Amino acid sequence: MALKEDLKSVIIKNGWTITAMVHELNKRHGKNTTVQNFSSRLSRGNLKYTEVEEILEILGYEIKWTK
């Protein structure tokens, strides 16, 4: 599954909407990113690793690299 589907699935399964997530990210960073802009970046796969990490942190997840 692509990042878009994985991330959207995790957000929704945890009771959040994309809109609520964008509002939370905006609040944390003092920005005014639109839901449309975020969705477009997500669809194109243009989210930074740190952004994905922060979204997962908000949801109570962490990225773990294991070998």
PDBQT receptor file of N, H, CA, C and O in Angstrom, charges set to zero:
ATOM      1  N   MET A   1       0.846  -1.182   0.000  1.00  0.00    +0.000 N 
ATOM      2  CA  MET A   1       0.000   0.000   0.000  1.00  0.00    +0.000 C 
ATOM      3  C   MET A   1       0.893   1.247   0.000  1.00  0.00    +0.000 C 
ATOM      4  O   MET A   1       1.960   1.256   0.615  1.00  0.00    +0.000 OA
ATOM      5  N   ALA A   2       0.458   2.267  -0.676  1.00  0.00    +0.000 N 
ATOM      6  H   ALA A   2      -0.409   2.260  -1.175  1.00  0.00    +0.000 HD
ATOM      7  CA  ALA A   2       1.220   3.515  -0.764  1.00  0.00    +0.000 C 
ATOM      8  C   ALA A   2       1.093   4.322   0.523  1.00  0.00    +0.000 C 
ATOM      9  O   ALA A   2       0.186   4.101   1.325  1.00  0.00    +0.000 OA
ATOM     10  N   LEU A   3       2.013   5.255   0.703  1.00  0.00    +0.000 N 
ATOM     11  H   LEU A   3       2.750   5.435   0.051  1.00  0.00    +0.000 HD
ATOM     12  CA  LEU A   3       2.012   6.107   1.893  1.00  0.00    +0.000 C 
ATOM     13  C   LEU A   3       0.655   6.778   2.080  1.00  0.00    +0.000 C 
ATOM     14  O   LEU A   3       0.139   6.837   3.196  1.00  0.00    +0.000 OA
ATOM     15  N   LYS A   4       0.082   7.279   1.003  1.00  0.00    +0.000 N 
ATOM     16  H   LYS A   4       0.502   7.231   0.096  1.00  0.00    +0.000 HD
ATOM     17  CA  LYS A   4      -1.203   7.980   1.091  1.00  0.00    +0.000 C 
ATOM     18  C   LYS A   4      -2.259   7.105   1.769  1.00  0.00    +0.000 C 
ATOM     19  O   LYS A   4      -2.899   7.528   2.732  1.00  0.00    +0.000 OA
ATOM     20  N   GLU A   5      -2.432   5.898   1.266  1.00  0.00    +0.000 N 
ATOM     21  H   GLU A   5      -1.911   5.555   0.484  1.00  0.00    +0.000 HD
ATOM     22  CA  GLU A   5      -3.463   5.018   1.815  1.00  0.00    +0.000 C 
ATOM     23  C   GLU A   5      -3.141   4.587   3.244  1.00  0.00    +0.000 C 
ATOM     24  O   GLU A   5      -4.023   4.535   4.101  1.00  0.00    +0.000 OA
ATOM     25  N   ASP A   6      -1.868   4.281   3.490  1.00  0.00    +0.000 N 
ATOM     26  H   ASP A   6      -1.151   4.324   2.794  1.00  0.00    +0.000 HD
ATOM     27  CA  ASP A   6      -1.457   3.860   4.835  1.00  0.00    +0.000 C 
ATOM     28  C   ASP A   6      -1.716   4.954   5.863  1.00  0.00    +0.000 C 
ATOM     29  O   ASP A   6      -2.307   4.704   6.914  1.00  0.00    +0.000 OA
ATOM     30  N   LEU A   7      -1.273   6.157   5.553  1.00  0.00    +0.000 N 
ATOM     31  H   LEU A   7      -0.794   6.360   4.699  1.00  0.00    +0.000 HD
ATOM     32  CA  LEU A   7      -1.393   7.251   6.503  1.00  0.00    +0.000 C 
ATOM     33  C   LEU A   7      -2.855   7.645   6.716  1.00  0.00    +0.000 C 
ATOM     34  O   LEU A   7      -3.284   7.855   7.851  1.00  0.00    +0.000 OA
ATOM     35  N   LYS A   8      -3.612   7.743   5.636  1.00  0.00    +0.000 N 
ATOM     36  H   LYS A   8      -3.264   7.572   4.714  1.00  0.00    +0.000 HD
ATOM     37  CA  LYS A   8      -5.030   8.070   5.765  1.00  0.00    +0.000 C 
ATOM     38  C   LYS A   8      -5.762   7.014   6.592  1.00  0.00    +0.000 C 
ATOM     39  O   LYS A   8      -6.612   7.341   7.420  1.00  0.00    +0.000 OA
ATOM     40  N   SER A   9      -5.428   5.761   6.364  1.00  0.00    +0.000 N 
ATOM     41  H   SER A   9      -4.737   5.495   5.691  1.00  0.00    +0.000 HD
ATOM     42  CA  SER A   9      -6.051   4.662   7.095  1.00  0.00    +0.000 C 
ATOM     43  C   SER A   9      -5.769   4.754   8.591  1.00  0.00    +0.000 C 
ATOM     44  O   SER A   9      -6.676   4.594   9.408  1.00  0.00    +0.000 OA
ATOM     45  N   VAL A  10      -4.519   5.010   8.949  1.00  0.00    +0.000 N 
ATOM     46  H   VAL A  10      -3.782   5.139   8.286  1.00  0.00    +0.000 HD
ATOM     47  CA  VAL A  10      -4.146   5.114  10.362  1.00  0.00    +0.000 C 
ATOM     48  C   VAL A  10      -4.842   6.315  11.011  1.00  0.00    +0.000 C 
ATOM     49  O   VAL A  10      -5.316   6.216  12.143  1.00  0.00    +0.000 OA
ATOM     50  N   ILE A  11      -4.903   7.427  10.316  1.00  0.00    +0.000 N 
ATOM     51  H   ILE A  11      -4.517   7.508   9.397  1.00  0.00    +0.000 HD
ATOM     52  CA  ILE A  11      -5.567   8.627  10.851  1.00  0.00    +0.000 C 
ATOM     53  C   ILE A  11      -7.031   8.323  11.135  1.00  0.00    +0.000 C 
ATOM     54  O   ILE A  11      -7.530   8.615  12.222  1.00  0.00    +0.000 OA
ATOM     55  N   ILE A  12      -7.715   7.741  10.166  1.00  0.00    +0.000 N 
ATOM     56  H   ILE A  12      -7.310   7.505   9.283  1.00  0.00    +0.000 HD
ATOM     57  CA  ILE A  12      -9.149   7.468  10.305  1.00  0.00    +0.000 C 
ATOM     58  C   ILE A  12      -9.423   6.393  11.355  1.00  0.00    +0.000 C 
ATOM     59  O   ILE A  12     -10.365   6.517  12.138  1.00  0.00    +0.000 OA
ATOM     60  N   LYS A  13      -8.601   5.330  11.375  1.00  0.00    +0.000 N 
ATOM     61  H   LYS A  13      -7.836   5.229  10.739  1.00  0.00    +0.000 HD
ATOM     62  CA  LYS A  13      -8.788   4.254  12.360  1.00  0.00    +0.000 C 
ATOM     63  C   LYS A  13      -8.634   4.748  13.795  1.00  0.00    +0.000 C 
ATOM     64  O   LYS A  13      -9.152   4.135  14.729  1.00  0.00    +0.000 OA
ATOM     65  N   ASN A  14      -7.923   5.855  13.965  1.00  0.00    +0.000 N 
ATOM     66  H   ASN A  14      -7.502   6.353  13.207  1.00  0.00    +0.000 HD
ATOM     67  CA  ASN A  14      -7.723   6.414  15.297  1.00  0.00    +0.000 C 
ATOM     68  C   ASN A  14      -8.709   7.520  15.625  1.00  0.00    +0.000 C 
ATOM     69  O   ASN A  14      -8.514   8.274  16.578  1.00  0.00    +0.000 OA
ATOM     70  N   GLY A  15      -9.776   7.616  14.827  1.00  0.00    +0.000 N 
ATOM     71  H   GLY A  15      -9.934   7.003  14.053  1.00  0.00    +0.000 HD
ATOM     72  CA  GLY A  15     -10.861   8.540  15.133  1.00  0.00    +0.000 C 
ATOM     73  C   GLY A  15     -10.617   9.985  14.718  1.00  0.00    +0.000 C 
ATOM     74  O   GLY A  15     -11.330  10.882  15.169  1.00  0.00    +0.000 OA
ATOM     75  N   TRP A  16      -9.644  10.222  13.884  1.00  0.00    +0.000 N 
ATOM     76  H   TRP A  16      -9.065   9.494  13.517  1.00  0.00    +0.000 HD
ATOM     77  CA  TRP A  16      -9.343  11.566  13.403  1.00  0.00    +0.000 C 
ATOM     78  C   TRP A  16      -9.828  11.715  11.970  1.00  0.00    +0.000 C 
ATOM     79  O   TRP A  16     -10.032  10.727  11.265  1.00  0.00    +0.000 OA
ATOM     80  N   THR A  17     -10.008  12.951  11.551  1.00  0.00    +0.000 N 
ATOM     81  H   THR A  17      -9.842  13.754  12.123  1.00  0.00    +0.000 HD
ATOM     82  CA  THR A  17     -10.239  13.256  10.148  1.00  0.00    +0.000 C 
ATOM     83  C   THR A  17      -8.985  13.946   9.624  1.00  0.00    +0.000 C 
ATOM     84  O   THR A  17      -8.157  14.423  10.400  1.00  0.00    +0.000 OA
ATOM     85  N   ILE A  18      -8.856  13.994   8.317  1.00  0.00    +0.000 N 
ATOM     86  H   ILE A  18      -9.529  13.606   7.686  1.00  0.00    +0.000 HD
ATOM     87  CA  ILE A  18      -7.729  14.715   7.721  1.00  0.00    +0.000 C 
ATOM     88  C   ILE A  18      -7.807  16.187   8.126  1.00  0.00    +0.000 C 
ATOM     89  O   ILE A  18      -6.788  16.809   8.427  1.00  0.00    +0.000 OA
ATOM     90  N   THR A  19      -9.007  16.732   8.131  1.00  0.00    +0.000 N 
ATOM     91  H   THR A  19      -9.834  16.227   7.886  1.00  0.00    +0.000 HD
ATOM     92  CA  THR A  19      -9.207  18.138   8.516  1.00  0.00    +0.000 C 
ATOM     93  C   THR A  19      -8.726  18.391   9.936  1.00  0.00    +0.000 C 
ATOM     94  O   THR A  19      -8.020  19.367  10.188  1.00  0.00    +0.000 OA
ATOM     95  N   ALA A  20      -9.102  17.523  10.864  1.00  0.00    +0.000 N 
ATOM     96  H   ALA A  20      -9.676  16.730  10.660  1.00  0.00    +0.000 HD
ATOM     97  CA  ALA A  20      -8.687  17.686  12.258  1.00  0.00    +0.000 C 
ATOM     98  C   ALA A  20      -7.167  17.565  12.394  1.00  0.00    +0.000 C 
ATOM     99  O   ALA A  20      -6.553  18.285  13.182  1.00  0.00    +0.000 OA
ATOM    100  N   MET A  21      -6.564  16.659  11.628  1.00  0.00    +0.000 N 
ATOM    101  H   MET A  21      -7.063  16.075  10.987  1.00  0.00    +0.000 HD
ATOM    102  CA  MET A  21      -5.117  16.493  11.683  1.00  0.00    +0.000 C 
ATOM    103  C   MET A  21      -4.411  17.744  11.164  1.00  0.00    +0.000 C 
ATOM    104  O   MET A  21      -3.430  18.193  11.756  1.00  0.00    +0.000 OA
ATOM    105  N   VAL A  22      -4.902  18.304  10.070  1.00  0.00    +0.000 N 
ATOM    106  H   VAL A  22      -5.700  17.940   9.589  1.00  0.00    +0.000 HD
ATOM    107  CA  VAL A  22      -4.307  19.528   9.519  1.00  0.00    +0.000 C 
ATOM    108  C   VAL A  22      -4.438  20.669  10.523  1.00  0.00    +0.000 C 
ATOM    109  O   VAL A  22      -3.498  21.443  10.704  1.00  0.00    +0.000 OA
ATOM    110  N   HIS A  23      -5.584  20.779  11.170  1.00  0.00    +0.000 N 
ATOM    111  H   HIS A  23      -6.347  20.150  11.023  1.00  0.00    +0.000 HD
ATOM    112  CA  HIS A  23      -5.774  21.829  12.181  1.00  0.00    +0.000 C 
ATOM    113  C   HIS A  23      -4.792  21.649  13.342  1.00  0.00    +0.000 C 
ATOM    114  O   HIS A  23      -4.231  22.628  13.834  1.00  0.00    +0.000 OA
ATOM    115  N   GLU A  24      -4.584  20.420  13.776  1.00  0.00    +0.000 N 
ATOM    116  H   GLU A  24      -5.039  19.624  13.376  1.00  0.00    +0.000 HD
ATOM    117  CA  GLU A  24      -3.637  20.149  14.871  1.00  0.00    +0.000 C 
ATOM    118  C   GLU A  24      -2.212  20.509  14.460  1.00  0.00    +0.000 C 
ATOM    119  O   GLU A  24      -1.478  21.128  15.230  1.00  0.00    +0.000 OA
ATOM    120  N   LEU A  25      -1.825  20.124  13.254  1.00  0.00    +0.000 N 
ATOM    121  H   LEU A  25      -2.421  19.622  12.628  1.00  0.00    +0.000 HD
ATOM    122  CA  LEU A  25      -0.482  20.454  12.763  1.00  0.00    +0.000 C 
ATOM    123  C   LEU A  25      -0.306  21.970  12.641  1.00  0.00    +0.000 C 
ATOM    124  O   LEU A  25       0.745  22.507  12.989  1.00  0.00    +0.000 OA
ATOM    125  N   ASN A  26      -1.336  22.652  12.146  1.00  0.00    +0.000 N 
ATOM    126  H   ASN A  26      -2.190  22.216  11.863  1.00  0.00    +0.000 HD
ATOM    127  CA  ASN A  26      -1.282  24.116  12.044  1.00  0.00    +0.000 C 
ATOM    128  C   ASN A  26      -1.125  24.755  13.415  1.00  0.00    +0.000 C 
ATOM    129  O   ASN A  26      -0.342  25.689  13.588  1.00  0.00    +0.000 OA
ATOM    130  N   LYS A  27      -1.871  24.246  14.386  1.00  0.00    +0.000 N 
ATOM    131  H   LYS A  27      -2.507  23.487  14.245  1.00  0.00    +0.000 HD
ATOM    132  CA  LYS A  27      -1.811  24.776  15.752  1.00  0.00    +0.000 C 
ATOM    133  C   LYS A  27      -0.417  24.602  16.342  1.00  0.00    +0.000 C 
ATOM    134  O   LYS A  27       0.107  25.510  16.987  1.00  0.00    +0.000 OA
ATOM    135  N   ARG A  28       0.178  23.440  16.120  1.00  0.00    +0.000 N 
ATOM    136  H   ARG A  28      -0.248  22.703  15.596  1.00  0.00    +0.000 HD
ATOM    137  CA  ARG A  28       1.507  23.159  16.670  1.00  0.00    +0.000 C 
ATOM    138  C   ARG A  28       2.603  24.027  16.052  1.00  0.00    +0.000 C 
ATOM    139  O   ARG A  28       3.594  24.348  16.708  1.00  0.00    +0.000 OA
ATOM    140  N   HIS A  29       2.420  24.399  14.794  1.00  0.00    +0.000 N 
ATOM    141  H   HIS A  29       1.615  24.138  14.261  1.00  0.00    +0.000 HD
ATOM    142  CA  HIS A  29       3.482  25.107  14.076  1.00  0.00    +0.000 C 
ATOM    143  C   HIS A  29       3.137  26.553  13.741  1.00  0.00    +0.000 C 
ATOM    144  O   HIS A  29       3.939  27.249  13.119  1.00  0.00    +0.000 OA
ATOM    145  N   GLY A  30       1.958  27.012  14.142  1.00  0.00    +0.000 N 
ATOM    146  H   GLY A  30       1.306  26.446  14.646  1.00  0.00    +0.000 HD
ATOM    147  CA  GLY A  30       1.567  28.379  13.851  1.00  0.00    +0.000 C 
ATOM    148  C   GLY A  30       1.451  28.653  12.361  1.00  0.00    +0.000 C 
ATOM    149  O   GLY A  30       1.753  29.752  11.896  1.00  0.00    +0.000 OA
ATOM    150  N   LYS A  31       1.017  27.656  11.624  1.00  0.00    +0.000 N 
ATOM    151  H   LYS A  31       0.772  26.763  12.002  1.00  0.00    +0.000 HD
ATOM    152  CA  LYS A  31       0.880  27.789  10.171  1.00  0.00    +0.000 C 
ATOM    153  C   LYS A  31      -0.594  27.831   9.788  1.00  0.00    +0.000 C 
ATOM    154  O   LYS A  31      -1.482  27.710  10.632  1.00  0.00    +0.000 OA
ATOM    155  N   ASN A  32      -0.822  28.003   8.508  1.00  0.00    +0.000 N 
ATOM    156  H   ASN A  32      -0.101  28.101   7.822  1.00  0.00    +0.000 HD
ATOM    157  CA  ASN A  32      -2.190  28.033   7.999  1.00  0.00    +0.000 C 
ATOM    158  C   ASN A  32      -2.291  27.176   6.738  1.00  0.00    +0.000 C 
ATOM    159  O   ASN A  32      -2.823  27.624   5.723  1.00  0.00    +0.000 OA
ATOM    160  N   THR A  33      -1.786  25.956   6.802  1.00  0.00    +0.000 N 
ATOM    161  H   THR A  33      -1.354  25.592   7.627  1.00  0.00    +0.000 HD
ATOM    162  CA  THR A  33      -1.858  25.035   5.673  1.00  0.00    +0.000 C 
ATOM    163  C   THR A  33      -3.305  24.625   5.462  1.00  0.00    +0.000 C 
ATOM    164  O   THR A  33      -4.021  24.337   6.421  1.00  0.00    +0.000 OA
ATOM    165  N   THR A  34      -3.731  24.598   4.212  1.00  0.00    +0.000 N 
ATOM    166  H   THR A  34      -3.149  24.831   3.433  1.00  0.00    +0.000 HD
ATOM    167  CA  THR A  34      -5.109  24.183   3.925  1.00  0.00    +0.000 C 
ATOM    168  C   THR A  34      -5.188  22.662   3.837  1.00  0.00    +0.000 C 
ATOM    169  O   THR A  34      -4.192  21.984   3.590  1.00  0.00    +0.000 OA
ATOM    170  N   VAL A  35      -6.377  22.155   4.042  1.00  0.00    +0.000 N 
ATOM    171  H   VAL A  35      -7.187  22.706   4.242  1.00  0.00    +0.000 HD
ATOM    172  CA  VAL A  35      -6.610  20.720   3.927  1.00  0.00    +0.000 C 
ATOM    173  C   VAL A  35      -6.321  20.287   2.488  1.00  0.00    +0.000 C 
ATOM    174  O   VAL A  35      -5.758  19.217   2.258  1.00  0.00    +0.000 OA
ATOM    175  N   GLN A  36      -6.706  21.113   1.537  1.00  0.00    +0.000 N 
ATOM    176  H   GLN A  36      -7.163  21.982   1.724  1.00  0.00    +0.000 HD
ATOM    177  CA  GLN A  36      -6.467  20.797   0.130  1.00  0.00    +0.000 C 
ATOM    178  C   GLN A  36      -4.970  20.688  -0.163  1.00  0.00    +0.000 C 
ATOM    179  O   GLN A  36      -4.538  19.775  -0.866  1.00  0.00    +0.000 OA
ATOM    180  N   ASN A  37      -4.188  21.610   0.370  1.00  0.00    +0.000 N 
ATOM    181  H   ASN A  37      -4.539  22.352   0.941  1.00  0.00    +0.000 HD
ATOM    182  CA  ASN A  37      -2.739  21.583   0.164  1.00  0.00    +0.000 C 
ATOM    183  C   ASN A  37      -2.142  20.315   0.776  1.00  0.00    +0.000 C 
ATOM    184  O   ASN A  37      -1.335  19.631   0.147  1.00  0.00    +0.000 OA
ATOM    185  N   PHE A  38      -2.549  20.013   2.008  1.00  0.00    +0.000 N 
ATOM    186  H   PHE A  38      -3.204  20.569   2.519  1.00  0.00    +0.000 HD
ATOM    187  CA  PHE A  38      -2.045  18.807   2.681  1.00  0.00    +0.000 C 
ATOM    188  C   PHE A  38      -2.423  17.557   1.902  1.00  0.00    +0.000 C 
ATOM    189  O   PHE A  38      -1.586  16.677   1.697  1.00  0.00    +0.000 OA
ATOM    190  N   SER A  39      -3.671  17.471   1.467  1.00  0.00    +0.000 N 
ATOM    191  H   SER A  39      -4.351  18.185   1.634  1.00  0.00    +0.000 HD
ATOM    192  CA  SER A  39      -4.135  16.300   0.720  1.00  0.00    +0.000 C 
ATOM    193  C   SER A  39      -3.385  16.145  -0.598  1.00  0.00    +0.000 C 
ATOM    194  O   SER A  39      -3.062  15.030  -1.008  1.00  0.00    +0.000 OA
ATOM    195  N   SER A  40      -3.113  17.252  -1.251  1.00  0.00    +0.000 N 
ATOM    196  H   SER A  40      -3.376  18.158  -0.918  1.00  0.00    +0.000 HD
ATOM    197  CA  SER A  40      -2.359  17.208  -2.514  1.00  0.00    +0.000 C 
ATOM    198  C   SER A  40      -0.945  16.703  -2.272  1.00  0.00    +0.000 C 
ATOM    199  O   SER A  40      -0.448  15.861  -3.020  1.00  0.00    +0.000 OA
ATOM    200  N   ARG A  41      -0.296  17.212  -1.230  1.00  0.00    +0.000 N 
ATOM    201  H   ARG A  41      -0.700  17.895  -0.622  1.00  0.00    +0.000 HD
ATOM    202  CA  ARG A  41       1.061  16.765  -0.909  1.00  0.00    +0.000 C 
ATOM    203  C   ARG A  41       1.071  15.291  -0.533  1.00  0.00    +0.000 C 
ATOM    204  O   ARG A  41       1.991  14.558  -0.895  1.00  0.00    +0.000 OA
ATOM    205  N   LEU A  42       0.056  14.863   0.188  1.00  0.00    +0.000 N 
ATOM    206  H   LEU A  42      -0.691  15.459   0.482  1.00  0.00    +0.000 HD
ATOM    207  CA  LEU A  42      -0.054  13.458   0.568  1.00  0.00    +0.000 C 
ATOM    208  C   LEU A  42      -0.244  12.587  -0.675  1.00  0.00    +0.000 C 
ATOM    209  O   LEU A  42       0.390  11.540  -0.802  1.00  0.00    +0.000 OA
ATOM    210  N   SER A  43      -1.105  13.011  -1.580  1.00  0.00    +0.000 N 
ATOM    211  H   SER A  43      -1.621  13.862  -1.477  1.00  0.00    +0.000 HD
ATOM    212  CA  SER A  43      -1.367  12.251  -2.804  1.00  0.00    +0.000 C 
ATOM    213  C   SER A  43      -0.127  12.128  -3.685  1.00  0.00    +0.000 C 
ATOM    214  O   SER A  43       0.106  11.087  -4.298  1.00  0.00    +0.000 OA
ATOM    215  N   ARG A  44       0.658  13.184  -3.743  1.00  0.00    +0.000 N 
ATOM    216  H   ARG A  44       0.469  14.031  -3.245  1.00  0.00    +0.000 HD
ATOM    217  CA  ARG A  44       1.874  13.176  -4.565  1.00  0.00    +0.000 C 
ATOM    218  C   ARG A  44       3.043  12.496  -3.854  1.00  0.00    +0.000 C 
ATOM    219  O   ARG A  44       4.081  12.241  -4.464  1.00  0.00    +0.000 OA
ATOM    220  N   GLY A  45       2.874  12.206  -2.574  1.00  0.00    +0.000 N 
ATOM    221  H   GLY A  45       2.031  12.413  -2.078  1.00  0.00    +0.000 HD
ATOM    222  CA  GLY A  45       3.956  11.604  -1.804  1.00  0.00    +0.000 C 
ATOM    223  C   GLY A  45       5.033  12.610  -1.441  1.00  0.00    +0.000 C 
ATOM    224  O   GLY A  45       6.206  12.255  -1.320  1.00  0.00    +0.000 OA
ATOM    225  N   ASN A  46       4.636  13.877  -1.265  1.00  0.00    +0.000 N 
ATOM    226  H   ASN A  46       3.683  14.165  -1.363  1.00  0.00    +0.000 HD
ATOM    227  CA  ASN A  46       5.587  14.945  -0.985  1.00  0.00    +0.000 C 
ATOM    228  C   ASN A  46       5.676  15.340   0.485  1.00  0.00    +0.000 C 
ATOM    229  O   ASN A  46       6.172  16.421   0.802  1.00  0.00    +0.000 OA
ATOM    230  N   LEU A  47       5.211  14.491   1.376  1.00  0.00    +0.000 N 
ATOM    231  H   LEU A  47       4.808  13.612   1.118  1.00  0.00    +0.000 HD
ATOM    232  CA  LEU A  47       5.341  14.796   2.800  1.00  0.00    +0.000 C 
ATOM    233  C   LEU A  47       6.760  14.472   3.243  1.00  0.00    +0.000 C 
ATOM    234  O   LEU A  47       7.353  13.490   2.795  1.00  0.00    +0.000 OA
ATOM    235  N   LYS A  48       7.288  15.293   4.114  1.00  0.00    +0.000 N 
ATOM    236  H   LYS A  48       6.806  16.090   4.478  1.00  0.00    +0.000 HD
ATOM    237  CA  LYS A  48       8.607  15.040   4.668  1.00  0.00    +0.000 C 
ATOM    238  C   LYS A  48       8.508  13.904   5.689  1.00  0.00    +0.000 C 
ATOM    239  O   LYS A  48       7.456  13.670   6.283  1.00  0.00    +0.000 OA
ATOM    240  N   TYR A  49       9.609  13.219   5.873  1.00  0.00    +0.000 N 
ATOM    241  H   TYR A  49      10.464  13.409   5.391  1.00  0.00    +0.000 HD
ATOM    242  CA  TYR A  49       9.675  12.140   6.863  1.00  0.00    +0.000 C 
ATOM    243  C   TYR A  49       9.291  12.671   8.240  1.00  0.00    +0.000 C 
ATOM    244  O   TYR A  49       8.580  12.003   8.991  1.00  0.00    +0.000 OA
ATOM    245  N   THR A  50       9.766  13.880   8.572  1.00  0.00    +0.000 N 
ATOM    246  H   THR A  50      10.344  14.422   7.962  1.00  0.00    +0.000 HD
ATOM    247  CA  THR A  50       9.469  14.455   9.886  1.00  0.00    +0.000 C 
ATOM    248  C   THR A  50       7.985  14.760  10.041  1.00  0.00    +0.000 C 
ATOM    249  O   THR A  50       7.453  14.700  11.149  1.00  0.00    +0.000 OA
ATOM    250  N   GLU A  51       7.316  15.086   8.942  1.00  0.00    +0.000 N 
ATOM    251  H   GLU A  51       7.748  15.134   8.042  1.00  0.00    +0.000 HD
ATOM    252  CA  GLU A  51       5.870  15.336   9.005  1.00  0.00    +0.000 C 
ATOM    253  C   GLU A  51       5.118  14.042   9.275  1.00  0.00    +0.000 C 
ATOM    254  O   GLU A  51       4.192  14.015  10.085  1.00  0.00    +0.000 OA
ATOM    255  N   VAL A  52       5.509  12.984   8.608  1.00  0.00    +0.000 N 
ATOM    256  H   VAL A  52       6.262  13.006   7.950  1.00  0.00    +0.000 HD
ATOM    257  CA  VAL A  52       4.881  11.682   8.842  1.00  0.00    +0.000 C 
ATOM    258  C   VAL A  52       5.131  11.245  10.279  1.00  0.00    +0.000 C 
ATOM    259  O   VAL A  52       4.232  10.736  10.948  1.00  0.00    +0.000 OA
ATOM    260  N   GLU A  53       6.354  11.447  10.745  1.00  0.00    +0.000 N 
ATOM    261  H   GLU A  53       7.085  11.861  10.201  1.00  0.00    +0.000 HD
ATOM    262  CA  GLU A  53       6.711  11.115  12.123  1.00  0.00    +0.000 C 
ATOM    263  C   GLU A  53       5.830  11.864  13.121  1.00  0.00    +0.000 C 
ATOM    264  O   GLU A  53       5.355  11.281  14.096  1.00  0.00    +0.000 OA
ATOM    265  N   GLU A  54       5.615  13.150  12.877  1.00  0.00    +0.000 N 
ATOM    266  H   GLU A  54       6.001  13.623  12.085  1.00  0.00    +0.000 HD
ATOM    267  CA  GLU A  54       4.804  13.954  13.789  1.00  0.00    +0.000 C 
ATOM    268  C   GLU A  54       3.341  13.523  13.770  1.00  0.00    +0.000 C 
ATOM    269  O   GLU A  54       2.702  13.457  14.820  1.00  0.00    +0.000 OA
ATOM    270  N   ILE A  55       2.814  13.232  12.601  1.00  0.00    +0.000 N 
ATOM    271  H   ILE A  55       3.333  13.286  11.748  1.00  0.00    +0.000 HD
ATOM    272  CA  ILE A  55       1.425  12.754  12.507  1.00  0.00    +0.000 C 
ATOM    273  C   ILE A  55       1.271  11.472  13.310  1.00  0.00    +0.000 C 
ATOM    274  O   ILE A  55       0.318  11.319  14.074  1.00  0.00    +0.000 OA
ATOM    275  N   LEU A  56       2.202  10.562  13.136  1.00  0.00    +0.000 N 
ATOM    276  H   LEU A  56       2.976  10.686  12.515  1.00  0.00    +0.000 HD
ATOM    277  CA  LEU A  56       2.144   9.304  13.881  1.00  0.00    +0.000 C 
ATOM    278  C   LEU A  56       2.296   9.535  15.382  1.00  0.00    +0.000 C 
ATOM    279  O   LEU A  56       1.656   8.855  16.184  1.00  0.00    +0.000 OA
ATOM    280  N   GLU A  57       3.135  10.484  15.759  1.00  0.00    +0.000 N 
ATOM    281  H   GLU A  57       3.655  11.037  15.107  1.00  0.00    +0.000 HD
ATOM    282  CA  GLU A  57       3.296  10.820  17.186  1.00  0.00    +0.000 C 
ATOM    283  C   GLU A  57       1.977  11.333  17.767  1.00  0.00    +0.000 C 
ATOM    284  O   GLU A  57       1.597  10.942  18.870  1.00  0.00    +0.000 OA
ATOM    285  N   ILE A  58       1.287  12.189  17.049  1.00  0.00    +0.000 N 
ATOM    286  H   ILE A  58       1.596  12.507  16.152  1.00  0.00    +0.000 HD
ATOM    287  CA  ILE A  58      -0.006  12.711  17.498  1.00  0.00    +0.000 C 
ATOM    288  C   ILE A  58      -0.976  11.556  17.744  1.00  0.00    +0.000 C 
ATOM    289  O   ILE A  58      -1.774  11.590  18.681  1.00  0.00    +0.000 OA
ATOM    290  N   LEU A  59      -0.898  10.542  16.896  1.00  0.00    +0.000 N 
ATOM    291  H   LEU A  59      -0.250  10.514  16.135  1.00  0.00    +0.000 HD
ATOM    292  CA  LEU A  59      -1.794   9.391  17.000  1.00  0.00    +0.000 C 
ATOM    293  C   LEU A  59      -1.323   8.349  18.009  1.00  0.00    +0.000 C 
ATOM    294  O   LEU A  59      -2.025   7.372  18.272  1.00  0.00    +0.000 OA
ATOM    295  N   GLY A  60      -0.122   8.561  18.577  1.00  0.00    +0.000 N 
ATOM    296  H   GLY A  60       0.448   9.354  18.363  1.00  0.00    +0.000 HD
ATOM    297  CA  GLY A  60       0.390   7.631  19.574  1.00  0.00    +0.000 C 
ATOM    298  C   GLY A  60       1.263   6.526  19.010  1.00  0.00    +0.000 C 
ATOM    299  O   GLY A  60       1.500   5.522  19.682  1.00  0.00    +0.000 OA
ATOM    300  N   TYR A  61       1.743   6.693  17.787  1.00  0.00    +0.000 N 
ATOM    301  H   TYR A  61       1.550   7.509  17.241  1.00  0.00    +0.000 HD
ATOM    302  CA  TYR A  61       2.608   5.706  17.149  1.00  0.00    +0.000 C 
ATOM    303  C   TYR A  61       4.034   6.235  17.087  1.00  0.00    +0.000 C 
ATOM    304  O   TYR A  61       4.282   7.426  17.281  1.00  0.00    +0.000 OA
ATOM    305  N   GLU A  62       4.952   5.339  16.816  1.00  0.00    +0.000 N 
ATOM    306  H   GLU A  62       4.750   4.372  16.658  1.00  0.00    +0.000 HD
ATOM    307  CA  GLU A  62       6.332   5.750  16.553  1.00  0.00    +0.000 C 
ATOM    308  C   GLU A  62       6.866   4.876  15.436  1.00  0.00    +0.000 C 
ATOM    309  O   GLU A  62       6.426   3.742  15.249  1.00  0.00    +0.000 OA
ATOM    310  N   ILE A  63       7.815   5.418  14.701  1.00  0.00    +0.000 N 
ATOM    311  H   ILE A  63       8.172   6.339  14.853  1.00  0.00    +0.000 HD
ATOM    312  CA  ILE A  63       8.478   4.663  13.665  1.00  0.00    +0.000 C 
ATOM    313  C   ILE A  63       9.679   3.984  14.298  1.00  0.00    +0.000 C 
ATOM    314  O   ILE A  63      10.481   4.625  14.977  1.00  0.00    +0.000 OA
ATOM    315  N   LYS A  64       9.795   2.707  14.076  1.00  0.00    +0.000 N 
ATOM    316  H   LYS A  64       9.144   2.186  13.524  1.00  0.00    +0.000 HD
ATOM    317  CA  LYS A  64      10.885   1.954  14.685  1.00  0.00    +0.000 C 
ATOM    318  C   LYS A  64      11.630   1.215  13.581  1.00  0.00    +0.000 C 
ATOM    319  O   LYS A  64      11.041   0.451  12.818  1.00  0.00    +0.000 OA
ATOM    320  N   TRP A  65      12.924   1.455  13.511  1.00  0.00    +0.000 N 
ATOM    321  H   TRP A  65      13.403   2.076  14.131  1.00  0.00    +0.000 HD
ATOM    322  CA  TRP A  65      13.776   0.791  12.541  1.00  0.00    +0.000 C 
ATOM    323  C   TRP A  65      14.418  -0.404  13.239  1.00  0.00    +0.000 C 
ATOM    324  O   TRP A  65      15.183  -0.238  14.190  1.00  0.00    +0.000 OA
ATOM    325  N   THR A  66      14.107  -1.597  12.767  1.00  0.00    +0.000 N 
ATOM    326  H   THR A  66      13.486  -1.732  11.995  1.00  0.00    +0.000 HD
ATOM    327  CA  THR A  66      14.706  -2.787  13.361  1.00  0.00    +0.000 C 
ATOM    328  C   THR A  66      15.324  -3.642  12.256  1.00  0.00    +0.000 C 
ATOM    329  O   THR A  66      14.908  -3.603  11.098  1.00  0.00    +0.000 OA
ATOM    330  N   LYS A  67      16.296  -4.386  12.644  1.00  0.00    +0.000 N 
ATOM    331  H   LYS A  67      16.634  -4.418  13.584  1.00  0.00    +0.000 HD
ATOM    332  CA  LYS A  67      16.931  -5.291  11.695  1.00  0.00    +0.000 C 
ATOM    333  C   LYS A  67      16.756  -6.706  12.171  1.00  0.00    +0.000 C 
ATOM    334  O   LYS A  67      17.219  -7.640  11.516  1.00  0.00    +0.000 OA
TER     335      LYS A  67
